[in-house]
């Protein structure tokens, strides 16, 4: 697995921080019921006063993307709760960034061995900030540093940090696959599909623009253009049937597509404010 440099020498990259701030913004500007209650990322970042005045924090302009971010975080969080209840003992987050599941749900996370995989600079920064804020690093949480640019293997680093390849495991990867080549994604699928029977994999992926409505395409194209200009272009797009087929070819015993409509129905039904996720980043859900 290799990924572009999505971190800075002193911590997470702007995309990871924006994601965490959008989760906090959901609490600050959207009406209850909140899909996800997460202000810990905001506390980790401790942005300067006026952060809400930034263009990328505009309450109206970011509604769809903000809703997508909290929906995908809630989906994998619910999955972790469900998998823990049926006896899975390990949870791996590939490209964890500023995920705060371990801090917000310690009653669940402490029943698991949680492995957060990301760049060394991200892990150093997060370790320092969690310590400063009083959360610390409990024995059931491992911040696994992987120097992807140097060709390090996320799998080897997992094993070196106490991961048990013989245990059933939940693996999640959100907001990462678009930065990877198709070959890298297939390699991840094959590796996870080899885990013991009863393991589960959840990964978000980008739909091709051709599958989006004419109304949605310009907004998504603008996001893709900004990513390319920032030096982190999106490399992979999949039709739902294609990614499901890849998962089955990699060795999973079952696989299905969880659409944006599925997430909308699950987390946003009955809302009166019109908040719903932007179309374009559904889930692949697969099991061994």
C-alpha positions in Angstrom: 0.0 0.0 0.0 1.3 3.4 -0.9 -0.3 6.8 -0.6 0.8 10.4 -1.5 2.1 12.5 1.3 -1.1 13.5 3.0 0.6 14.9 6.1 2.9 17.7 7.0 6.2 17.5 8.9 4.3 18.7 12.0 1.1 16.7 11.8 -2.0 16.0 9.6 -2.5 17.5 6.3 -5.2 20.2 5.6 -7.7 17.6 4.3 -7.6 15.6 7.5 -8.0 18.7 9.6 -10.8 20.0 7.4 -12.6 16.7 7.9 -12.3 16.9 11.7 -13.5 20.5 11.7 -16.5 19.6 9.6 -17.4 17.0 12.1 -17.3 19.7 14.8 -19.2 22.1 12.6 -22.0 19.6 12.3 -22.6 20.1 16.1 -22.3 23.8 15.9 -24.5 24.7 12.9 -26.8 21.7 12.2 -30.0 21.0 14.1 -30.5 18.0 16.3 -30.6 15.1 16.0 -26.9 15.0 15.3 -25.6 12.1 13.2 -22.3 12.2 15.1 -21.3 14.1 18.2 -17.6 14.7 17.7 -15.8 17.9 18.9 -12.6 16.1 20.0 -11.0 16.6 16.6 -11.6 20.3 17.1 -9.9 20.2 20.5 -7.0 18.3 19.0 -6.5 20.9 16.3 -7.2 23.9 18.5 -7.6 26.2 15.5 -7.1 30.0 15.7 -10.1 32.2 16.4 -12.1 32.8 13.3 -11.7 29.3 11.8 -15.5 29.3 11.1 -15.1 32.3 8.8 -12.9 30.3 6.4 -14.5 29.7 3.0 -14.2 25.9 3.4 -16.2 26.2 6.7 -19.2 28.1 5.2 -22.3 26.5 6.8 -24.3 26.4 3.6 -21.6 25.8 1.0 -20.3 22.7 2.9 -23.6 21.1 3.9 -23.5 18.1 1.5 -19.9 17.3 2.1 -20.2 17.9 5.9 -23.1 15.5 6.0 -21.1 12.9 4.0 -18.2 13.1 6.5 -20.4 12.5 9.5 -22.4 9.8 7.8 -19.3 7.8 6.8 -17.8 8.2 10.3 -21.1 7.1 11.9 -21.4 4.1 9.6 -18.0 2.7 10.5 -18.6 3.5 14.1 -21.9 1.6 14.1 -20.1 -1.2 12.4 -17.4 -1.4 15.0 -20.1 -1.5 17.8 -21.9 -4.3 15.9 -18.7 -6.3 15.2 -17.5 -6.0 18.8 -20.9 -7.3 20.0 -20.5 -10.4 17.9 -17.0 -11.1 19.2 -14.5 -9.5 16.9 -11.4 -8.5 18.9 -9.4 -6.3 16.5 -10.2 -3.1 14.7 -7.8 -1.6 12.1 -8.3 1.9 10.7 -6.2 2.4 7.5 -5.5 6.1 7.0 -6.9 6.9 10.4 -6.1 10.6 10.4 -7.9 12.4 13.2 -10.4 9.6 13.9 -11.7 9.9 17.5 -13.7 6.7 17.9 -11.3 5.5 20.6 -11.7 8.7 22.6 -15.5 9.1 22.1 -16.5 5.4 22.6 -13.9 4.0 25.1 -16.6 1.6 26.5 -16.6 -0.1 23.1 -13.0 0.5 21.9 -11.6 -0.9 25.1 -13.2 -4.3 24.3 -11.1 -4.3 21.1 -7.5 -3.9 20.1 -7.6 -0.8 18.0 -4.8 -0.1 15.4 -4.8 3.3 13.8 -2.5 3.3 10.7 -1.1 6.5 9.3 2.0 8.5 8.4 4.7 8.8 11.2 4.2 12.6 11.4 0.5 12.2 12.0 1.0 9.6 14.7 3.7 11.7 16.5 1.4 14.7 16.5 -1.7 12.8 17.5 0.2 11.1 20.4 1.4 14.4 21.7 -2.0 16.1 21.4 -3.9 13.2 23.0 -1.4 13.2 25.9 -1.7 17.0 26.3 -5.5 16.8 26.4 -5.5 14.1 29.0 -6.7 11.2 26.9 -3.4 9.5 26.7 -2.8 6.3 24.8 -4.5 3.3 26.6 -3.0 -0.2 26.2 -5.8 -1.2 23.8 -4.9 1.6 21.3 -1.9 1.4 19.0 -0.9 4.3 16.7 0.9 2.5 14.0 3.3 4.7 12.0 3.9 3.7 8.4 6.2 5.7 6.1 4.4 5.0 2.8 6.8 7.3 0.9 9.7 5.1 1.9 7.9 2.0 0.8 7.0 0.7 4.2 4.4 -2.1 4.4 1.3 -1.3 6.5 0.9 -5.0 7.0 4.4 -5.5 8.3 4.0 -2.6 10.7 0.7 -3.9 11.9 2.3 -7.2 12.8 5.2 -5.4 14.5 2.8 -3.5 16.7 1.0 -6.6 18.0 -1.6 -7.3 15.4 -2.8 -11.0 15.4 -3.4 -12.2 11.8 -5.1 -15.2 13.2 -8.0 -13.2 14.8 -11.2 -12.1 13.2 -10.8 -8.4 12.5 -12.8 -5.3 11.3 -10.8 -3.2 8.9 -12.0 0.2 7.7 -10.7 2.7 5.3 -12.5 6.0 4.7 -11.4 8.8 2.4 -8.3 7.0 1.3 -9.0 4.8 -1.8 -9.2 7.8 -4.2 -5.6 8.5 -3.6 -4.5 5.0 -4.4 -3.9 3.2 -7.6 -6.2 0.4 -8.6 -3.3 -2.0 -8.0 -2.8 -0.8 -4.5 -6.5 -1.2 -3.8 -6.5 -4.7 -5.1 -3.5 -5.5 -2.9 -5.4 -4.2 0.2 -8.5 -6.2 -0.8 -6.4 -9.4 -1.2 -4.6 -8.9 2.1 -7.8 -8.3 4.1 -9.7 -11.1 2.3 -7.1 -13.5 3.7 -8.0 -12.7 7.3 -9.9 -15.4 9.3 -13.5 -16.2 8.4 -15.9 -13.7 10.0 -13.7 -10.6 9.3 -15.2 -7.5 7.8 -13.9 -4.7 5.5 -15.5 -1.3 5.0 -14.1 1.1 2.4 -15.4 4.3 0.8 -14.7 4.9 -2.9 -15.4 7.5 -5.4 -18.0 7.1 -8.2 -17.1 8.2 -11.7 -18.5 11.6 -12.6 -20.5 9.9 -15.3 -22.7 8.3 -12.6 -23.5 11.6 -10.9 -26.4 13.8 -11.8 -25.8 16.9 -14.0 -26.4 19.0 -11.0 -23.8 17.2 -8.9 -21.0 17.0 -11.4 -19.7 20.6 -11.4 -19.3 20.6 -7.6 -17.5 17.3 -7.6 -15.3 18.3 -10.5 -14.3 21.4 -8.6 -13.2 19.3 -5.7 -11.2 17.0 -7.9 -9.5 20.0 -9.6 -8.5 21.4 -6.2 -7.1 18.0 -5.1 -5.0 17.9 -8.3 -3.8 21.5 -7.9 -2.8 20.6 -4.3 -0.6 17.8 -5.6 -2.8 15.0 -4.3 -4.9 14.0 -7.3 -7.7 11.5 -7.1 -6.5 8.3 -8.9 -9.2 5.8 -8.6 -12.9 5.8 -9.3 -15.2 2.7 -9.4 -18.7 1.8 -10.4 -20.4 -0.1 -7.6 -20.6 -3.4 -9.6 -16.9 -3.1 -10.4 -15.7 -2.6 -6.8 -17.9 -5.5 -5.6 -16.5 -7.7 -8.3 -13.0 -6.8 -7.3 -13.7 -7.7 -3.7 -15.1 -11.1 -4.7 -12.2 -11.8 -7.0 -9.8 -10.9 -4.2 -11.3 -13.7 -2.1 -14.1 -12.2 0.1 -17.0 -14.6 0.5 -19.5 -11.8 0.2 -19.5 -8.1 -0.8 -22.1 -5.4 -1.4 -22.4 -1.7 -2.2 -23.8 0.7 0.5 -25.0 3.7 -1.5 -25.4 7.3 -0.5 -29.1 6.8 -0.6 -28.7 4.0 1.9 -26.8 6.3 4.3 -29.3 9.1 3.8 -32.2 6.8 4.6 -30.3 5.4 7.6 -29.1 8.6 9.2 -31.0 11.6 7.7 -34.6 10.3 7.2 -37.3 12.6 8.7 -35.1 15.7 9.0 -36.8 19.0 8.3 -33.6 21.0 7.5 -32.9 19.1 4.3 -29.4 18.0 5.4 -28.2 15.0 3.5 -24.9 13.6 2.1 -23.5 14.7 -1.2 -23.6 11.9 -3.8 -20.3 10.3 -4.8 -18.6 8.5 -2.0 -20.4 5.3 -1.1 -19.1 2.2 0.7 -17.8 -1.2 -0.2 -18.8 -3.6 2.6 -17.3 -7.1 2.4 -16.7 -10.1 4.6 -14.5 -13.2 4.7 
